[in-house]
Amino acid sequence: PVYDTEGHELSADGSYYVLPASPGHGGGLTMAPRVLPCPLLVAQETDERRKGFPVRFTPWGGAAAPEDRTIRVSTDVRIRFNAATICVQSTEWHVGDEPLTGARRVVTGPLIGPSPSGRENAFRVEKYGGGYKLVSCRDSCQDLGV
């Protein structure tokens, strides 16, 4: 299982703040506009005193039994902010390509032009040092960079 900072197992029924494991590396995760106000990017608060928005993790697809609500290391999950936005759209995360640069970004909102794998919203929590890191598993699993 993945554990929160108080030693409790993460559950698909709970909301959690995603914070840096060590101080001095920014705040929690939030939603930020890019060129247009919507859809919103998943971004990190620059001020370490800001926790950002809470997120919810749910098992991706049918990999886990429906009664098992525990979030596990190295298992595909979906992630969404547990918050409302002015965009009036889903806050579920997915990986999308920037139209002009082709750079991949984690964004919220509707999925436009899904990839052949259909795994734009597949993420994993992996052990990393004394904490965890989030990875995107769209084509192959890659660090999100924070």
Beta strands, then each sheet from edge to edge (+ up, - down):
strand 1: 29-33
strand 2: 40-44
strand 3: 55-59
strand 4: 77-81
strand 5: 93-97
strand 6: 104-108
strand 7: 123-128
strand 8: 131-136
strand 9: 142-143
sheet 1: 1+ 2-
sheet 2: 3+ 4-
sheet 3: 5+ 6-
sheet 4: 7+ 8- 9+
end
